[in-house]
């Protein structure tokens, strides 16, 4: 089940890691410098970008969690195809 779920999720973990690495991490570096100096005039815009990247990561994680739930529920009961069952009996 776990391997199948990972295959179904595809590149979701990679997408989150990419957004984190190239979106949030550079902004975090800028914010750390504010502790030593003062925040720049455009600090609200920078924080807005950070929040956008964070929301993207959150939505990706929620989508992955939802897909895992669907896969778990689907895995609990067999999938039947009535049209195939009729064809086999004739």
C-alpha positions in Angstrom: 0.0 0.0 0.0 2.8 2.5 0.9 4.6 2.0 -2.4 1.4 2.3 -4.4 0.6 5.5 -2.5 4.0 6.9 -3.2 3.6 6.1 -6.9 0.1 7.7 -7.0 1.4 10.9 -5.3 4.0 11.3 -8.0 6.1 14.4 -7.7 4.2 16.1 -4.9 7.1 15.8 -2.3 9.5 17.0 -4.9 7.2 20.0 -5.7 7.1 20.9 -2.0 10.9 20.6 -1.6 11.4 22.8 -4.7 9.1 25.5 -3.5 10.8 25.4 -0.1 14.3 25.4 -1.4 13.9 28.1 -4.1 11.0 30.1 -2.5 11.0 30.1 1.3 14.7 29.5 2.1 16.1 32.5 0.2 13.5 34.7 1.9 14.3 33.2 5.3 17.9 34.3 4.7 16.8 37.9 4.0 14.6 37.9 7.1 17.6 36.7 9.3 19.6 39.7 8.1 16.8 42.0 9.4 17.7 40.9 13.0 21.1 42.5 12.5 20.0 45.5 10.4 16.5 47.0 10.0 13.8 45.7 7.8 13.8 47.1 4.3 11.0 49.4 3.0 9.6 46.6 0.9 9.5 44.1 3.9 5.7 43.7 3.6 6.1 42.6 -0.1 8.8 40.1 0.9 6.7 38.7 3.7 3.8 38.4 1.2 5.9 36.4 -1.2 7.0 34.1 1.7 3.4 33.6 2.6 2.5 32.8 -1.0 5.2 30.1 -1.1 4.1 28.8 2.2 0.5 28.5 1.0 1.6 26.7 -2.1 3.4 24.1 0.1 0.4 23.8 2.4 -2.0 23.2 -0.5 0.4 20.6 -2.0 0.6 18.8 1.4 -3.2 18.9 1.8 -3.7 17.5 -1.7 -1.3 14.7 -1.0 -3.0 13.9 2.3 -6.4 13.9 0.6 -5.1 11.5 -2.1 -3.7 9.2 0.6 -7.1 9.1 2.3 -8.8 8.3 -1.1 -6.2 5.5 -1.7 -6.7 4.1 1.8 -10.5 4.0 1.5 -10.3 2.6 -2.0 -7.9 -0.1 -0.8 -10.3 -1.3 1.8 -12.9 -2.5 -0.6 -12.5 -4.4 -3.9 -13.3 -2.5 -7.1 -15.9 -4.3 -9.1 -16.7 -3.7 -12.7 -20.3 -5.1 -13.4 -19.9 -4.9 -17.2 -16.9 -7.1 -17.0 -18.6 -9.6 -14.7 -21.5 -10.0 -17.2 -19.1 -10.6 -20.1 -17.3 -13.3 -18.2 -20.6 -15.2 -17.4 -21.9 -15.4 -21.0 
